[in-house]
Amino acid sequence: MEAGLYAVSTRWDGKAQLPELPSDPMRASAVQTSRHEGPRPVEGYFGLAPERLKRAIQRGVDWLLRAQKLDGYWMGELEADTTLESDYILYEYIVAGGNSPKIEKLAKYIRQDQLSDGGWNIYPNGPAEINATIKAYFALKLAGDSAEAAHMKDARSKVLELGGIEAANSYTRFYLAMAGAVGWDWVPAVPPELLLLPKWFYVNLLEMSSWTRAIVVPLTIIYALKPDWEIPQSARVEELFRHSSRRPAMFGWDPSIISWRNFFLAMDSVLKMYELVPWKPLRQRALAAAQCWLREHLERSEGLATILPAMLNSIYALMALGCPPEDPLTAREMGFLKRYEIEEHDSIRVQPCISPVWDTAIAMVSLAEAGMDPGNPALVNAAQWLLEKQIVGPGDWQYKNSGVAPGGWAFEFRNDFFPDVDDTAFVLMALARAGASDNERLQGAVLAGVRWMVSMQNRDGGWGAFDKNNDRSVLTCVPFADHNAMIDPSTADVTARVVECLGRLGWPASHEVVRGALTFLEKDQTAEGPWFGRWGVNYIYGSSGVLRAMETIGQAKTAPYRRAAEWLKSAQNADGGFGESVESYEDPSRKGQGKSTASQTAWAMIGLLAVFGPEDASVQRAVQYLVERQNNDGSWNEDEFTGTGFPTVFYLKYHLYRNSFPLYALARYRNMLEGRDLMEGRRLPPQCMRQILRVERN
């Protein structure tokens, strides 16, 4: 422990004072104290030397500034499990005929992640998972690994132990069928006629979540055309069937005779019989509709929905339609996909997506909280970059939200059809505290963004991610819904982000829009007090977001939110940190339990600060945890996955989370000690603020 950790610098009146963070001329006064009265008297630093806290914040700021790209944005690696590399080997095999030098590098990355029991997991320290293990085994056979190699025997034993191919989900089955490893009768029916269902029909394409649409539409083309991409005999996986009959295993029927699950399974059987009929009067029209949808959505984006599964599927669909890899459109999409590769030494790993807008907004908010002057070039350049990324064209969100002008932001560099509420809210908070070379443009962008974001409010008062009122729960019963994300309903974390944004922009708790959000959040709260985290792990993430939002509208200390903060206290680990494993998605009794991480400690600390303030003992222990574990270069280490793609199915590690959020938490702690208001630093002029407050729900 560093000498002086428990020293306290005191003023003449006995009250402790944190020394001002020094200006660095090389950083153009990157970190400054308040532009108003300067540091205010504080009650003490509760065992943490002021110099230690000052240094931790300064180092965190410097690390983020070094990580900024030349164009002004931030982008950390987005890491996931080896199913991505496994899928990518199949992709390289199909587009390059098995001759790609990348295959062995991808295979090496997969091999090094194999567990001691022979399987592969979907998050660090997790158990072997059936789909990840099947995909890895199949990919390694494509790469040339012998089925008799020791690691392959172990993998095969694990697959059979977990249920064999019969236990695989629909998307694993689809890829195996596409390569000729299983028959198409093993795959849930996804005919292109799905696109012909009218909008008034209760179940139609536009009632599915945005990411499901992007994944499924290309699959309907592949399902209809069934291209011949058969793998060599040596790569077949008959040995992974648990039963020698190899009869198609149906997805499990609901014990209740009458249920939506059984209805959709029966429909699946009917559609498969239809597929055997030679005359399909609507097939060509349906294929044309699917192709039109695909080509339209490939424009104004850098890859379909800019997520790996949809991008892979779109390339397969183009090839099935007669556009080979050298076709200009196919080649362009393959070029976008190549950006997701990360090659190190003799291995390649693949990102599921890229997150420049998201990472930039979080970094900007953290730096602003740390005291960076809004006119600092780092923030000005970042703000300008974000302004260029605002989406001003049409998108899928307009289906249920017509008559509203665009104005949101997406997660990635360019994904114009799919702006999302969460990114938009974070960007608006970043821009509200940043300087810009064109302040009039910034104010117009913020106003347009607020209008779009507010218009996306659902009928229940909450917000989903990409669509409005996307909550047809019956769709979760279709056979290909096993990725656990068929719909995009209101969630506590996205709703909280919007409320936090609106609160920072001056909206009171009494506003009709905010009241609706509060009603949703109160209904969504669990019995123990926390909120479920849809996009981050898990109850710590959800609860922190809600409490931070309540602070901006003056509600954090009321009973429902205080109860959530008390739950957070109960989840603190003995080392002072907080952690929650993704196991809590499978087993809710594991809420708030797990190895301490930097990002989750920061989230919990931010939530506790909102309710109890900096004097709270749990807050002080969390501060000490973060300060003691900061590396000399200003970063923090974190091995665990704390991001969520699809709960119980797919998880993420945002490599910048462990640096941006701890910096924000420590800076917020310092600012509260100094008596600085949460809204301090907001730069929008009064006229713009008045316009924002007049925005109405659509």
ZIWOCOR-V439831 format. One record per residue. N is the residue number from 1. BURIAL is # if it has 16 or more other ideal C-beta (glycine too) atoms within 10 Angstrom, else .. Layout:
N&BURIAL / N&BURIAL
This chain:
1&. / 2&. / 3&. / 4&. / 5&. / 6&. / 7&. / 8&. / 9&. / 10&. / 11&. / 12&. / 13&. / 14&. / 15&. / 16&# / 17&# / 18&# / 19&. / 20&. / 21&# / 22&. / 23&. / 24&. / 25&. / 26&. / 27&# / 28&. / 29&. / 30&# / 31&# / 32&# / 33&# / 34&# / 35&. / 36&. / 37&. / 38&. / 39&# / 40&. / 41&. / 42&# / 43&. / 44&# / 45&# / 46&# / 47&. / 48&# / 49&# / 50&# / 51&# / 52&# / 53&# / 54&# / 55&# / 56&# / 57&# / 58&# / 59&# / 60&# / 61&# / 62&# / 63&# / 64&# / 65&# / 66&. / 67&# / 68&# / 69&. / 70&. / 71&. / 72&# / 73&# / 74&# / 75&# / 76&# / 77&. / 78&# / 79&# / 80&# / 81&# / 82&# / 83&# / 84&# / 85&# / 86&# / 87&# / 88&# / 89&# / 90&# / 91&# / 92&# / 93&# / 94&# / 95&# / 96&. / 97&. / 98&. / 99&. / 100&# / 101&. / 102&# / 103&# / 104&. / 105&# / 106&# / 107&# / 108&# / 109&# / 110&# / 111&# / 112&. / 113&. / 114&# / 115&# / 116&. / 117&. / 118&# / 119&# / 120&# / 121&# / 122&# / 123&# / 124&# / 125&. / 126&# / 127&. / 128&# / 129&# / 130&# / 131&# / 132&# / 133&# / 134&# / 135&# / 136&# / 137&# / 138&# / 139&# / 140&# / 141&# / 142&# / 143&# / 144&. / 145&# / 146&. / 147&# / 148&. / 149&. / 150&. / 151&. / 152&# / 153&. / 154&# / 155&# / 156&# / 157&. / 158&# / 159&# / 160&. / 161&. / 162&# / 163&. / 164&# / 165&# / 166&# / 167&. / 168&# / 169&# / 170&# / 171&# / 172&# / 173&# / 174&# / 175&# / 176&# / 177&# / 178&# / 179&# / 180&# / 181&# / 182&# / 183&. / 184&# / 185&. / 186&# / 187&# / 188&# / 189&# / 190&# / 191&# / 192&# / 193&# / 194&# / 195&# / 196&. / 197&. / 198&. / 199&. / 200&. / 201&. / 202&. / 203&# / 204&# / 205&# / 206&. / 207&# / 208&# / 209&# / 210&# / 211&# / 212&# / 213&# / 214&# / 215&# / 216&# / 217&# / 218&# / 219&# / 220&# / 221&# / 222&# / 223&# / 224&# / 225&# / 226&. / 227&. / 228&. / 229&# / 230&. / 231&# / 232&. / 233&. / 234&. / 235&# / 236&# / 237&# / 238&. / 239&. / 240&# / 241&# / 242&. / 243&. / 244&. / 245&. / 246&. / 247&. / 248&. / 249&# / 250&. / 251&# / 252&. / 253&. / 254&. / 255&. / 256&. / 257&. / 258&. / 259&. / 260&# / 261&# / 262&. / 263&. / 264&# / 265&# / 266&. / 267&. / 268&# / 269&. / 270&. / 271&# / 272&# / 273&. / 274&. / 275&# / 276&. / 277&. / 278&. / 279&. / 280&# / 281&. / 282&. / 283&. / 284&. / 285&. / 286&# / 287&# / 288&. / 289&# / 290&# / 291&# / 292&. / 293&# / 294&# / 295&. / 296&. / 297&# / 298&# / 299&. / 300&. / 301&# / 302&# / 303&# / 304&# / 305&# / 306&# / 307&# / 308&# / 309&# / 310&# / 311&# / 312&# / 313&# / 314&# / 315&# / 316&# / 317&# / 318&# / 319&# / 320&# / 321&# / 322&. / 323&# / 324&. / 325&. / 326&. / 327&. / 328&. / 329&. / 330&# / 331&. / 332&. / 333&# / 334&# / 335&. / 336&# / 337&# / 338&. / 339&. / 340&# / 341&. / 342&. / 343&. / 344&. / 345&. / 346&. / 347&# / 348&# / 349&# / 350&# / 351&# / 352&# / 353&# / 354&# / 355&# / 356&# / 357&# / 358&# / 359&# / 360&# / 361&# / 362&# / 363&# / 364&# / 365&# / 366&# / 367&# / 368&# / 369&# / 370&# / 371&# / 372&# / 373&# / 374&# / 375&. / 376&# / 377&. / 378&# / 379&# / 380&# / 381&# / 382&# / 383&# / 384&# / 385&# / 386&# / 387&# / 388&. / 389&# / 390&# / 391&# / 392&. / 393&. / 394&. / 395&# / 396&# / 397&# / 398&. / 399&. / 400&. / 401&# / 402&. / 403&. / 404&. / 405&. / 406&# / 407&# / 408&# / 409&# / 410&# / 411&# / 412&# / 413&# / 414&. / 415&# / 416&# / 417&# / 418&# / 419&# / 420&# / 421&# / 422&# / 423&# / 424&# / 425&# / 426&# / 427&# / 428&# / 429&# / 430&# / 431&# / 432&# / 433&# / 434&# / 435&# / 436&# / 437&. / 438&. / 439&. / 440&. / 441&. / 442&# / 443&# / 444&# / 445&# / 446&# / 447&# / 448&# / 449&# / 450&# / 451&# / 452&# / 453&# / 454&# / 455&# / 456&# / 457&# / 458&# / 459&. / 460&# / 461&# / 462&# / 463&# / 464&# / 465&# / 466&# / 467&# / 468&# / 469&# / 470&# / 471&# / 472&. / 473&. / 474&# / 475&# / 476&. / 477&# / 478&# / 479&# / 480&# / 481&# / 482&# / 483&# / 484&. / 485&# / 486&# / 487&# / 488&# / 489&# / 490&# / 491&# / 492&# / 493&# / 494&# / 495&# / 496&# / 497&# / 498&# / 499&# / 500&# / 501&# / 502&# / 503&# / 504&# / 505&# / 506&# / 507&# / 508&. / 509&# / 510&. / 511&# / 512&. / 513&# / 514&# / 515&. / 516&# / 517&# / 518&# / 519&. / 520&# / 521&# / 522&. / 523&. / 524&# / 525&# / 526&# / 527&. / 528&. / 529&# / 530&# / 531&# / 532&# / 533&# / 534&# / 535&# / 536&# / 537&# / 538&# / 539&# / 540&# / 541&# / 542&# / 543&# / 544&# / 545&# / 546&# / 547&# / 548&# / 549&# / 550&# / 551&# / 552&# / 553&# / 554&. / 555&# / 556&# / 557&. / 558&. / 559&. / 560&. / 561&# / 562&# / 563&. / 564&# / 565&# / 566&# / 567&# / 568&# / 569&# / 570&. / 571&# / 572&# / 573&# / 574&. / 575&# / 576&# / 577&# / 578&# / 579&# / 580&# / 581&# / 582&# / 583&# / 584&# / 585&# / 586&. / 587&. / 588&. / 589&. / 590&# / 591&# / 592&# / 593&# / 594&# / 595&# / 596&# / 597&# / 598&# / 599&# / 600&# / 601&# / 602&# / 603&# / 604&# / 605&# / 606&# / 607&# / 608&# / 609&# / 610&# / 611&# / 612&# / 613&. / 614&# / 615&. / 616&# / 617&. / 618&# / 619&# / 620&# / 621&# / 622&# / 623&# / 624&# / 625&# / 626&# / 627&# / 628&# / 629&# / 630&# / 631&. / 632&. / 633&. / 634&# / 635&# / 636&# / 637&. / 638&# / 639&. / 640&# / 641&# / 642&# / 643&# / 644&# / 645&# / 646&# / 647&# / 648&. / 649&# / 650&# / 651&# / 652&# / 653&# / 654&# / 655&# / 656&# / 657&# / 658&# / 659&# / 660&# / 661&# / 662&# / 663&# / 664&# / 665&# / 666&# / 667&# / 668&# / 669&# / 670&# / 671&# / 672&# / 673&# / 674&# / 675&. / 676&# / 677&. / 678&# / 679&. / 680&. / 681&# / 682&# / 683&# / 684&# / 685&. / 686&. / 687&. / 688&# / 689&# / 690&. / 691&# / 692&# / 693&. / 694&. / 695&# / 696&. / 697&. / 698&.
